[in-house]
């Protein structure tokens, strides 16, 4: 194995772990409600707070990697995430688990943009192939979460969906120290403190308002929603006028492909989070599957995604990646839409398999070509910032999707008192969002930059 591929393997090991935790909690929702105990809204917050603290710092951590070295930031994030995972497993209340998950998200935010920036350094020419591996890990981790989560919840208890990260984190730490070079981009960045504060508080206000609207009443959350929207507006105004170095370099969005790739990433993140909450509840609470059965039932989706992702990555080196992404979006939308439309209380679960396989095919052909195409035209000195923005876009979509699915599910239950109808209607939301993403993906254009650097084998 060449040094570049060995380094990528080590980076993907930790990356797999932190993305696994974006969905692994979903299969444990019924067990957390009864065992902690917790309300549905509190359990949704267990997932949403992780996605929120994962998303908000990504702009900053991408810059920190540029300045202090991506390997150093990756290791810091890995240690924080692993320690916080232990804390999550030891939590004795919903509020404590929410706080521990917030710390987990901060560790994930420090780690994620570094893995993507390293690919640009390690693979200056065959980047699409490397992104195919990275995308395979991303897709597999996201949809393997329910499978592993179901196994652990069923056999050992919900605490082990967090305890399992501890040995994985230690192995990942050893691999990175042994195999990943201490690359130092040494791009000198000024840190936009007002931008950090404005973006963090703005996203927090929006997510808090969306997720708690059904429980607290929309009148009660009008002020955090309004304040969040206003702060995001002020943040964008400040970024355009910041005389020094803005947290969000708006000139990046002069690149059409980067702009449309990020918009597509937001909608994909939204759809993936919004899919798993109602699907898991439907499988367990309506079709009466155990957590293990529900996880294993979604297993083929993971397998199809993992098999297709490397091929999609290699293919994106040869043809425009947007065509592969559009195919994936359509397949994913049709898959989840078909599940939503046929959901019934007494349905034979095997009728769901074609839809799940389509979802897996869609996910497997989206991540790698989208990632590779989105950052293809960026200059080397902007890779860290671009990777941070790209990953933040997807994670912002994740947190908004989780919040939206939670509030829609609660609203549907209040209106119909029918769990099947509530789950089915909620699953239509990500299907519609994915179809909207096709429009943005079509706006991307292929760009192949000249090699700027290489990591000798």
C-alpha positions in Angstrom: 0.0 0.0 0.0 1.4 3.4 -1.0 2.0 6.0 1.7 -0.9 8.2 0.4 -3.4 5.4 0.5 -2.2 4.3 4.0 -2.7 7.8 5.2 -6.1 8.0 3.7 -7.1 4.7 5.4 -6.0 6.1 8.8 -8.0 9.3 8.2 -11.1 7.5 7.1 -11.0 5.2 10.2 -11.7 8.2 12.5 -14.0 9.9 9.9 -16.2 6.8 9.8 -16.7 6.9 13.6 -17.8 10.5 13.8 -20.2 10.2 10.8 -21.6 6.9 12.3 -22.8 9.0 15.2 -24.9 11.2 13.1 -27.5 8.4 12.7 -26.6 5.7 15.2 -28.9 7.3 17.9 -32.0 7.0 15.6 -32.5 3.3 16.1 -32.3 3.8 19.9 -35.1 6.4 20.0 -37.8 4.0 21.5 -35.3 2.6 24.0 -34.0 6.0 25.1 -37.6 7.2 25.7 -38.3 4.3 28.1 -34.9 3.7 29.7 -33.6 7.2 30.5 -36.6 8.2 30.5 -37.0 11.0 28.0 -39.6 12.6 25.8 -39.6 12.3 22.0 -38.5 16.0 21.8 -35.6 15.4 24.2 -34.4 12.4 22.2 -34.5 14.4 19.0 -32.4 16.9 20.8 -29.8 14.2 21.6 -29.3 13.9 17.8 -29.8 17.5 16.9 -27.4 19.0 19.4 -24.7 16.8 18.1 -25.4 17.9 14.5 -25.6 21.5 15.7 -22.3 21.6 17.5 -20.8 19.6 14.7 -22.0 22.1 12.1 -21.4 25.5 13.7 -17.5 25.4 14.2 -16.7 23.9 10.8 -15.9 27.2 9.3 -13.4 27.9 12.1 -11.8 24.5 12.3 -11.1 24.4 8.6 -9.1 27.6 9.1 -7.4 26.3 12.2 -6.2 23.3 10.2 -4.8 25.6 7.5 -2.9 27.6 10.1 -1.7 25.0 12.7 -1.7 21.9 10.6 -4.6 19.5 9.7 -3.0 16.5 11.4 -2.9 18.4 14.7 -6.5 19.5 14.5 -7.6 16.0 13.5 -5.9 14.5 16.6 -7.4 17.1 18.9 -10.9 16.4 17.5 -10.4 12.7 17.8 -9.4 12.9 21.5 -12.3 15.2 22.4 -14.8 13.0 20.5 -13.5 9.8 22.2 -13.6 11.2 25.7 -17.1 12.7 25.1 -18.3 9.3 23.8 -17.4 7.7 27.2 -19.3 10.5 28.9 -22.4 9.9 26.7 -22.4 6.2 27.7 -22.2 7.1 31.4 -25.0 9.7 31.3 -27.9 9.1 33.6 -30.4 11.6 32.3 -31.6 13.1 29.1 -30.1 16.5 29.9 -26.7 15.1 30.7 -26.7 13.0 27.5 -27.6 16.2 25.5 -24.6 18.1 27.0 -22.2 15.2 26.4 -23.4 14.9 22.8 -22.8 18.6 22.3 -19.1 18.1 23.3 -19.0 15.1 20.9 -20.1 17.4 18.1 -17.2 19.8 18.9 -14.7 17.0 18.5 -16.3 15.9 15.2 -16.1 19.5 13.9 -12.4 19.7 14.6 -11.8 16.4 12.7 -14.0 16.5 9.7 -12.6 19.3 7.4 -9.1 18.0 7.9 -9.8 14.7 6.3 -11.2 16.4 3.2 -8.3 18.9 3.0 -5.8 16.0 3.3 -7.2 14.3 0.2 -6.4 17.4 -1.9 -2.8 17.2 -0.6 -2.3 13.5 -0.8 -4.0 13.0 -4.2 -3.4 16.0 -6.5 -4.1 14.1 -9.7 -6.4 11.1 -9.1 -8.5 13.0 -6.6 -11.8 11.5 -7.8 -10.7 8.0 -6.9 -9.7 9.1 -3.5 -12.9 11.0 -3.0 -14.7 7.8 -4.0 -13.2 6.0 -1.1 -13.9 9.0 1.2 -17.5 9.2 -0.2 -17.9 5.4 0.4 -16.9 5.8 4.0 -19.3 8.8 4.4 -22.2 7.0 2.9 -21.6 3.7 4.6 -21.1 5.3 8.0 -24.3 7.4 7.7 -26.5 4.5 6.9 -24.6 1.8 8.8 -25.4 3.7 12.0 -28.9 2.1 12.4 -27.5 -1.4 11.7 -24.7 -1.2 14.3 -26.9 0.8 16.7 -29.7 -1.9 16.5 -27.2 -4.6 17.3 -25.7 -2.8 20.3 -29.0 -1.6 21.7 -30.6 -5.1 21.4 -27.6 -7.0 22.9 -25.8 -4.7 25.3 -28.0 -1.6 25.8 -28.2 1.9 24.4 -25.0 3.0 26.3 -22.9 0.9 24.0 -23.7 2.9 20.9 -21.4 5.4 22.6 -19.0 3.1 24.5 -18.0 1.4 21.2 -16.4 4.7 20.1 -13.7 4.4 22.8 -11.7 1.5 21.4 -12.3 2.7 17.8 -11.0 6.1 18.8 -7.9 4.7 20.4 -7.1 2.6 17.3 -7.7 5.7 15.0 -5.4 7.8 17.2 -2.6 5.2 16.8 -3.1 4.9 13.0 -3.0 8.7 12.4 0.1 9.1 14.5 1.8 6.3 12.6 0.6 6.8 9.0 -0.5 10.4 8.4 2.2 13.0 7.5 2.5 16.2 9.6 1.5 18.4 6.6 1.8 22.1 7.4 0.0 24.4 4.9 1.1 27.4 7.1 -1.5 29.7 5.6 -1.6 32.6 8.0 -5.3 33.3 8.9 -6.8 36.0 11.1 -9.8 34.7 13.1 -13.1 36.5 12.6 -14.4 36.5 16.2 -17.6 38.5 15.4 -18.3 36.1 12.6 -18.0 33.1 14.8 -20.3 34.6 17.4 -23.0 35.7 14.9 -23.0 32.4 13.0 -23.1 30.3 16.1 -26.0 32.2 17.8 -27.9 32.5 14.5 -27.9 28.8 13.8 -28.7 28.0 17.5 -31.8 30.3 17.3 -33.1 28.8 14.1 -32.7 25.2 15.3 -34.1 25.9 18.7 -37.1 27.6 17.3 -37.8 24.9 14.6 -37.4 22.0 16.9 -39.4 23.3 19.9 -42.2 25.0 17.9 -44.6 22.2 18.3 -43.9 21.5 21.9 -43.7 25.1 23.2 -46.1 26.7 20.7 -45.0 28.7 17.6 -45.8 32.0 19.3 -43.4 31.2 22.0 -40.5 30.4 19.6 -41.1 33.3 17.3 -38.5 35.4 18.9 -35.6 32.8 18.7 -36.6 32.1 15.1 -36.6 35.8 14.3 -33.4 36.5 16.2 -31.7 33.6 14.5 -32.7 34.7 11.0 -31.6 38.3 11.9 -28.2 37.2 13.2 -27.6 35.1 10.1 -28.4 38.1 8.0 -26.0 40.3 10.0 -23.4 37.6 9.7 -23.6 37.6 5.9 -23.5 41.4 5.9 -20.4 41.4 8.1 -18.7 38.7 5.9 -19.1 41.0 2.9 -17.7 44.0 4.6 -15.1 42.5 6.9 -11.9 44.4 6.2 -9.6 41.6 7.4 -10.2 37.9 6.7 -13.8 36.8 6.9 -14.8 33.5 8.4 -16.9 32.8 5.3 -14.9 34.0 2.3 -17.7 35.0 0.0 -15.4 35.0 -3.0 -15.5 31.3 -2.8 -19.1 31.5 -4.0 -18.0 33.2 -7.2 -17.1 29.7 -8.2 -20.4 28.5 -9.6 -19.7 24.8 -9.0 -18.7 25.4 -5.4 -21.9 27.4 -4.8 -24.2 24.8 -6.4 -22.4 22.0 -4.8 -22.9 23.5 -1.3 -26.6 24.1 -1.9 -26.9 20.5 -3.0 -25.1 19.4 0.1 -27.4 21.3 2.4 -30.5 19.5 0.9 -28.8 16.1 0.9 -27.9 16.5 4.6 -31.5 17.6 5.3 -33.0 14.6 3.5 -30.7 12.0 5.2 -31.6 13.3 8.7 -35.2 13.7 8.0 -35.4 10.1 6.6 -34.1 8.1 9.5 -36.3 9.4 12.3 -39.7 8.5 10.8 -38.4 5.3 9.2 -36.9 4.0 12.4 -40.1 4.7 14.4 -42.2 3.1 11.7 -40.2 -0.1 11.6 -40.1 -0.5 15.4 -43.3 1.0 16.6 -45.6 0.1 13.8 -44.1 -3.1 12.3 -42.9 -4.1 15.7 -39.3 -4.9 14.8 -36.7 -5.0 17.5 -33.8 -2.5 17.3 -31.6 -5.3 15.9 -34.2 -6.4 13.3 -34.7 -2.8 12.2 -31.0 -2.2 11.9 -30.4 -5.4 10.0 -33.4 -4.7 7.7 -31.7 -1.4 6.6 -28.4 -3.3 6.2 -28.7 -4.0 2.4 -29.0 -0.2 1.9 -25.5 0.2 3.5 -24.0 -2.6 1.4 -25.3 -1.2 -1.9 -24.0 2.3 -1.0 -20.6 1.0 0.0 -20.3 -1.0 -3.2 -21.3 1.8 -5.6 -19.4 4.7 -4.0 -15.8 3.8 -5.2 -17.1 3.2 -8.8 -18.9 6.6 -8.7 -15.7 8.3 -7.5 -13.6 6.8 -10.3 -16.3 7.6 -12.9 -16.3 11.2 -11.8 -12.6 11.4 -12.9 -13.9 10.6 -16.5 -17.2 12.4 -16.9 -18.9 15.4 -15.3 -19.7 14.4 -11.7 -23.0 16.3 -11.7 -24.6 13.6 -13.9 -23.7 11.0 -11.4 -25.0 13.1 -8.6 -28.3 13.8 -10.4 -28.8 10.0 -10.9 -28.2 9.5 -7.2 -30.6 12.2 -6.1 -33.4 10.8 -8.3 -32.8 7.2 -7.1 -32.8 8.3 -3.5 -35.9 10.4 -3.9 -37.8 7.6 -5.6 -36.7 5.1 -3.0 -37.8 7.0 0.1 -40.9 8.3 -1.7 -42.0 4.8 -2.5 -41.6 3.7 1.2 -43.6 6.7 2.3 -46.5 5.9 -0.1 -46.8 2.2 0.7 -46.4 2.5 4.5 -49.3 0.6 6.2 -49.8 -0.8 9.7 -49.9 -4.5 8.5 -47.5 -4.2 5.5 -45.2 -7.1 4.8 -41.9 -5.5 5.4 -40.3 -7.1 2.4 -42.3 -4.7 0.2 -40.0 -2.0 1.6 -36.8 -3.6 0.3 -36.8 -2.2 -3.3 -37.2 1.3 -1.9 -34.4 0.8 0.5 -32.1 -0.6 -2.2 -32.9 2.5 -4.3 -32.0 4.7 -1.4 -28.7 2.8 -1.0 -27.9 3.2 -4.7 -28.7 6.9 -4.5 -26.5 7.6 -1.5 -23.6 5.5 -2.9 -23.6 7.6 -6.1 -23.9 11.1 -4.5 -21.2 11.7 -1.9 -17.9 11.1 -3.8 -18.7 12.9 -7.1 -20.4 15.7 -5.3 -17.4 16.2 -2.9 -14.8 15.9 -5.7 -16.7 18.2 -8.1 -17.6 20.9 -5.5 -14.0 21.7 -4.5 -12.4 20.9 -7.9 -11.8 24.6 -8.8 -10.5 25.9 -5.5 -7.0 27.2 -5.1 -4.8 25.3 -2.6 -4.8 28.2 -0.1 -8.6 28.1 0.0 -8.9 24.3 0.4 -9.2 24.4 4.2 -11.8 27.1 4.1 -13.6 25.4 1.3 -13.6 22.0 3.0 -14.9 23.6 6.2 -17.8 25.4 4.3 -18.7 22.2 2.3 -18.8 20.0 5.4 -20.7 22.7 7.3 -23.3 23.0 4.5 -24.1 19.3 4.8 -24.1 19.3 8.6 -26.4 22.4 8.6 -28.7 20.5 6.4 -28.5 17.5 8.8 -29.5 19.6 11.8 -32.3 21.4 10.0 -33.6 18.0 8.7 -33.5 16.4 12.1 -35.4 19.4 13.6 -37.9 19.6 10.8 -38.6 15.8 10.9 -39.0 15.9 14.6 -41.5 18.8 14.6 -43.4 17.4 11.6 -43.7 14.0 13.2 -45.0 15.6 16.4 -47.5 17.8 14.5 -48.8 14.8 12.5 -49.3 12.8 15.6 -51.2 15.6 17.3 -53.4 16.0 14.3 -54.1 12.4 13.4 -53.0 10.2 16.4 -52.0 7.7 13.7 -48.3 6.7 13.9 -48.3 5.1 10.5 -49.8 8.2 8.8 -47.4 10.5 10.7 -44.3 8.5 9.7 -45.4 8.2 6.1 -46.2 11.9 5.7 -42.9 12.8 7.3 -40.9 10.6 5.0 -42.4 12.5 2.0 -40.5 15.5 3.2 -37.0 14.2 2.3 -38.3 12.9 -1.0 -39.5 16.3 -2.1 -36.2 18.0 -0.8 -34.1 15.6 -2.9 -36.0 16.4 -6.0 -35.4 20.1 -5.3 -31.6 19.3 -5.0 -31.6 18.0 -8.6 -32.0 21.6 -9.8 -28.8 22.8 -7.9 -26.8 19.7 -8.9 -27.5 20.5 -12.6 -25.8 23.9 -12.1 -22.4 22.4 -11.3 -19.6 22.3 -13.9 -16.5 20.1 -14.1 -13.1 21.7 -13.4 -9.8 19.8 -13.3 -7.1 21.9 -11.7 -3.4 21.6 -12.5 -1.4 19.6 -9.9 0.1 22.0 -7.3 1.8 19.6 -5.0 2.3 15.9 -4.3 3.0 13.6 -1.5 5.8 11.3 -2.6 5.2 7.6 -2.2 
